[in-house]
Amino acid sequence: MPQLLYVLRSFGPFAASVLLSKGLALFTIPIVARRLTPENYGELELIVSFVEISGLVFSFGLADTLFRFASGTSEHAQRRVAAGLVGSSLILAVAANLLLQAAAYWMAPRLGLSHLMWPIAFGLLGAAVSGLIEMPLAWLRLRNRPSRFMLFTVCRSLAQALSIYVTLSLGFGVTGILAGNATIDLLLSILLMIQQTRMTGISFDRETVARTVAYGLPIVGGSLSMFVLGSCDRWFLAGAVPASELGFYGLAAKLSMIVPLAMQPFGLWWYARRIGLLQEDGGLEKSAQLVTIGVVLLGIGVAVVCGAAPIFVSAFLPPAFRGALPYLPWLALIASLNELCSLTNVGAYASRHSFGVLTINSLGAVIALVGYLLFVPSFGVYGAIAATITGQSVRMGLFVHFGRRVAPIPYAWRAFAAVTGIDTLLVYAAHGSASVAWQIFYLFAAGVALSLLLFPPVLALYKPGQREAFA
């Protein structure tokens, strides 16, 4: 019992921060949909994709660099490393803002986005300071201060949700959303950097900057690969489909965020332990059972998305946004494939270096990118979906195949097939029924069936003599 309380105190606030932040993001969907047309929603999705890739590049893996060079060292050494990274993050933020604003000024007219110049500028300002937020939050995680971490992340999400409501109510549209979010990120970055410099100080030295660049470049490369498999398809769709169709697609993508949300609290616990677990007696079998639990949780997430989303859209969103529903099952599949890659890549991460992970992610991204070029002009949104599913499926297959060399985990493929079958039947039944009562019944039945699949792996893990390993 004391061990359980320790786990809850350590990981509970991290899990709560993820759930609350994502929950608030989902809460804003009806607010935005009621005040933006599908065309405006599509424009917002396009700008957000530019902001996302800019944030990935200019955050430069600062959190991972801190974990790599400060973990397992003395407190003095941790503060010295953090002080150097604070200086590096400030240099990157200034350089990023100058480069991004100049790029936006030059590119927007050439891409036919002159009318979105101000929204793009505000969005990119938020991206430029992303490293100033990421690094101090990583320090709180490193120093095991989950309550303060939760305070900052939840307050940020609350402020952004309130900003979206106020700016849209005042009629500022897409520009107001992005300007409000950028202002909040700028203020939060100032608060976090003041706190960080008080705790660790700040230093500027060539060694830390060089280390940040050398270690951060592969991380940025991996992040770009995941961006290609995530939001990059919006760039190809922007010139191939109407803006309203891009808006439907973006809304379906937002709703599909529920799928990984169902597994993330479990993932926070599992991902930190999975490599060490392989070294234990019976570690491969225990890993297989834990992966099965993750797969079932994903199945529950897919069931909630595909079963409840039609009811949610009909009840809370304008009728114009019902065009998002046909895309939803496919985007739920993409979200689950992405999480399945995380569940099954333990063998790749347990190897002596991470180049295999980068290679597999890059290969999946290249396949998706080629698919966008070939299929989007002819098939629009469904072409982008097919390309992304192909890229994610290749990633998962390669992780399983090459991971077995290091960690031959006996995955419960029959349980995986059962989860897939239950979700497929739910999608077919729920989307073929016009009755809300029947849709709720199908969702309930699928939830019960999936929950029953949790019992075998849980009982196998907690049989006498093994419980201590999972306390």
C-alpha positions, -999 to +999 in steps of 0.1 A: +000+000+000+027+026+008+043+017-026+010+024-043+007+057-026+042+066-036+034+058-073+002+078-071+020+108-056+048+106-082+029+099-113-007+110-104-001+148-111+017+140-144-012+118-155-037+144-143-020+172-162-021+152-194-058+143-189-069+178-179-049+195-207-062+172-234-097+173-219-097+211-220-086+210-256-115+188-265-139+211-245-129+240-268-140+221-299-177+231-297-167+267-288-146+270-319-170+251-342-200+273-332-181+305-341-160+295-372-172+282-405-157+250-419-136+271-442-122+292-413-116+259-394-096+246-423-075+278-424-068+274-387-057+238-392-033+249-419-017+276-398-015+253-367+004+228-389+030+255-397+032+264-360+036+228-350+066+221-373+082+254-363+079+245-326+094+211-332+124+225-349+132+254-326+125+236-293+156+216-305+150+186-282+160+207-251+140+185-227+157+153-240+191+170-239+185+179-202+174+143-194+204+129-212+232+150-196+217+158-162+201+125-152+220+105-126+244+133-117+248+154-086+225+183-079+253+208-086+260+191-120+223+192-128+221+229-121+252+236-142+238+217-172+204+233-168+220+268-166+238+262-199+205+250-215+187+281-203+212+302-221+209+280-252+171+282-252+172+320-250+196+322-280+173+298-299+142+317-291+155+350-304+170+334-335+138+315-341+115+345-338+136+365-363+138+337-388+102+327-385+088+362-389+110+369-419+100+336-435+063+343-429+066+378-444+083+363-475+063+331-479+027+341-471+021+362-503+037+335-525+015+308-510-017+329-515-020+334-477-016+372-476-050+375-459-036+353-431-004+372-425-012+383-390-026+350-378+006+333-391+028+358-374+011+354-341+012+316-343+049+316-351+056+339-322+042+312-299+063+285-317+095+306-312+092+306-274+083+269-272+118+260-260+115+286-232+085+266-219+097+231-226+131+233-208+118+246-174+090+221-175+115+193-182+135+206-152+105+201-129+101+166-142+138+159-136+136+172-101+104+152-094+081+182-088+049+169-103+026+193-085+043+224-098+045+208-133+007+202-132+001+237-120+018+253-149+004+229-176-032+231-164-031+268-159-018+272-194-046+250-208-072+269-188-059+303-199-059+291-236-094+278-233-106+311-218-087+331-244-104+311-272-138+318-257-132+355-252-116+362-285-142+343-305-170+360-285-156+394-295-155+384-331-117+382-337-119+348-353-087+328-363-065+358-356-078+362-321-073+325-313-037+325-324-029+359-309-044+349-276-024+316-275+008+334-284+003+359-257-003+332-231+028+313-242+049+344-241+038+353-206+042+317-194+077+315-209+087+347-190+074+333-157+091+299-162+124+315-172+124+338-141+117+308-119+144+287-138+171+313-135+164+317-098+169+279-093+198+272-116+212+305-129+220+311-165+252+307-186+263+311-222+291+289-234+300+274-267+303+239-252+266+237-242+254+253-274+275+227-294+262+199-272+226+211-277+230+212-315+248+178-317+224+160-295+193+179-306+197+174-343+187+137-344+158+144-321+146+171-344+149+147-373+128+121-354+103+148-346+100+159-382+094+123-392+065+122-367+052+155-381+051+140-416+030+112-402+008+137-383+000+172-395+020+174-427-008+161-449-026+195-444+000+211-466-008+188-495-046+189-489-046+228-488-043+230-526-062+199-535-095+201-515-118+230-505-111+247-472-143+234-457-132+198-464-099+206-447-120+219-417-139+186-415-107+167-416-092+188-389-122+184-367-121+146-371-084+147-362-092+167-330-119+142-319-095+113-326-072+126-298-094+107-274-078+074-286-043+081-272-059+098-242-074+065-231-039+050-228-016+079-218-019+075-180-009+039-184+018+049-208+033+073-183+039+044-160+048+017-185+072+036-208+095+045-178+097+008-168+096-012-200+133-015-208+142-024-172+114-050-171+131-069-200+161-077-177+139-094-150+130-130-148+100-136-170+103-101-183+093-109-219+061-126-207+053-097-184+060-072-212+036-091-234+008-089-208+014-052-203+013-045-241-020-064-242-034-041-215-022-011-236-039-025-267-072-031-249-071+005-235-065+017-271-095-003-282-116+013-255-104+047-268-114+038-304-148+026-292-154+059-273-144+080-304-164+060-329-194+053-307-198+086-289-185+111-315-216+109-338-238+117-307-214+145-296-213+161-331-251+160-335-258+174-300-231+201-296-218+212-331-235+230-359-250+207-386-224+220-411-197+201-392-213+166-396-191+162-427-163+153-403-180+120-393-170+098-423-133+105-416-135+097-379-131+059-379-100+062-402-084+088-381-091+068-350-073+039-367-043+062-375-041+074-339-042+038-326-015+027-351+007+055-338+002+044-302+007+007-312+041+017-326+050+031-291+038+000-274+058-024-297+090-004-301+106-015-268+130-039-286+143-011-308+148+012-278+165-016-258+193-018-284+227-001-279+219+030-300+188+048-312+196+049-349+173+020-356+144+040-342+153+071-363+156+049-394+123+032-390+105+065-382+121+081-412+112+053-435+076+055-424+076+092-430+091+089-465+064+063-474+036+086-462+052+116-480+053+097-513+017+087-507+006+123-502+023+132-535+007+103-554-028+100-539-039+134-526-043+151-560-066+123-572-083+111-540-082+142-517-086+135-480-090+097-484-057+097-503-040+114-474-056+089-450-044+059-470-009+073-472-007+078-434-021+044-426+005+028-449+033+047-433+022+039-398+016+002-406+051-001-420+065+015-389+047-009-366+057-039-387+094-029-387+094-022-349+079-057-342+102-075-367+135-059-357+126-056-321+123-093-318+160-097-322+166-079-290+134-086-271+114-115-286+082-106-267+054-132-272+026-107-282-010-119-277-020-116-313-054-133-306-063-106-281-052-079-306-075-095-332-104-096-307-100-059-300-099-051-337-130-072-343-150-056-315-141-020-327-149-029-363-183-042-354-190-011-333-181+012-362-203-007-386-233-009-362-231+027-348-226+044-381-254+024-397-279+034-370-299+066-369-311+059-333-292+075-305-305+049-281-291+021-302-258+039-307-255+042-269-263+005-266-236-005-291-211+016-273-220+001-239-218-035-253-184-028-269-171-013-237-182-043-217-166-067-242-133-048-243-132-045-205-135-083-202-104-086-223-084-068-195-089-096-170-065-123-184-034-100-186-041-083-153-046-116-135-015-130-151+006-100-139-008-100-103-006-137-095+011-146-063+049-139-063+048-113-091+029-084-075+060-068-060+075-061-095+046-038-103+041-020-071 
